[in-house]
Amino acid sequence: MTRTELQSFLSSKMEGLEFGEETTQYLTVTAPKEKLRELMFLLKDTEELAFDYMFSLTAVDWFPKSLGVIYHLESTKFRHILVVHVNTGNREDDVTIDTVSDIYPTAHFHEREAYDLMGIIFDGHSDLRRLFLTDDWVGHPLRKDYVDEANMIVK
């Protein structure tokens, strides 16, 4: 399926999706966080798409607006790749996104990492706890507003 065909197919199946510019390597779709699970099920379970492999989940700090998650999905059957963006409501009191670890098992540790280092809460995750930092660690060190006076590098 070409990039244009994939965009047309997704547009016909779900409202509220926004598509990235033609200049990116892969088709990029931004979905409202309320539609993330619906979109991921559509991408994985639709025979014409068969996005059966999530090979990357990355947390992003869109300081000062919100936090986001970027998913890279691949169809091992059709060899096409799609990038899905989802943003939190804001970065202070609406940092929750639904888990996709039950849809894509590779998301399990990726979501724990994003929680640990960025503070994104994945609603419905079966074991959401710190992955790298100790339980008593305060804050999320990959956020752009994180301050650690003891370990700051000053130029």
N, C-alpha and C positions, 0 to 999 in steps of 0.2 A: 504494500500500500504506500503510495507516495505521501509526501508531507501534506499536500493540498487535499488529497482524498481522506487522509486521517483527520485533518481539521474539519472537513465537511461532515464526516461520519460522527465525530464527537459533538459537533454543533447541533446535529439533528437529534441526538440522543439525550442531551442535557443542556438546560438553560443556565446562564450565569457564568459560563466559562469565558475567559479572556485569553487570547492567543498572542504570543510574542512576535517579534519582528522576523521577517524572512531572512535576516542576515545571520541568525544564530545557526550553529551547526545542527541542532536537533529542534524539532517542533517543541515549543514551550507553551504550556497551558497553566494559567493561574485560576485556581478554584476557590470559591468561598469555603471557609473551614467547615461550615455546616454540611457541605456536600462532598467532603473528602472521601469518606468511606463509600458512598454511593459511586463516586467516580472510580475509585480503586477496584471495586467489585466489577464495574462495567469493563474496565481495562483488562482485568485478569480473566473474567468469565466469558466475555464475548468471543466467540470462535473466530471471527474475522480479525480480531485484534491480538488476542493471546499474549498479553504482556504478563508473562509468567515469572519474570525474574526482576527483583529490585536489587540493583548493584550498588546503589549509593543513597544515603540519606544524610543530608548536610543541614545543620542549623545555621541561620544567618541573623545577624544583628543589624536591623535597618535603623539604627540610632538616628534620631530620637523617637521615631514613630512606633515601630513594632519589632517583633521577632518573627522569623519565618523558618519554614522547613522546605527544602528542595529535594525531591525524589527523582532519581534516574531509574527508569524502567526499560526493560528490553524484552522483546518477544524472541525467544530462542527458536521458535518455529519459523517466523517470518523475517527475523534479523532486522527489525526496526526498533528505534529507540525514541523514547518520549521523556520530556522533563516536566514534572508537575511541581508548581509552587503553591504553597499555602501560607498565609500569614496569621499571626495571632491578632486578637482585637487591639491590643496595645502591649506595652512592655512592662506594665506595673501590676495590674490586677486582672488582666484577661490574657493569660499566657498558656491557655489550654488548647490542645489540638487532639482530636481523637486518634487513638492508636491504629496502626495498620499492621501490627505484628502478628495478628491472627490471619491476615490476608497474605502477607509476605513475611515468612518467618525470619528472613535476614534482617528485618527491621528491629528485632528484639533488642540486640545490643546497641544498634545505632540510636534507638530512642533513649536508651539508658544513658548513652554518652551525651546526647543533646540535653537531656535533663540535668545531668551532672555539671556540665560545663557552661550551659546557657540558661538553664532554669525553665525550659519548656516542659510543661506537664502534659503527658500523653494519657488522656482519659481512657480507661479500660485496659491499660497495660497490665499484664499479669504479675510483673515483678519490678516496678519502677522504683529504683533506689540508686544511690551513687555507684558509679562504676570505677572511677579512678581515684577520687578524693575520699578522705576519711569522712565518717558520718558527722563529725563535729565541725567540719569546714563551714565557714560562713560565706555565702555569696556564690557567684558563678563566674569564674575567672576569664572566660572568653567573651563576656559582654564588654562592649566598648566603654561602658561607664564604671567598670570594676576598678577599684582602687586597692592596691596592696602596697602600703608604704615600705614594708621590709624588703620587697623584691622588685621595686620599680627601677627601671633603667632610665637614667636621665642623660640626655646628650648635651 
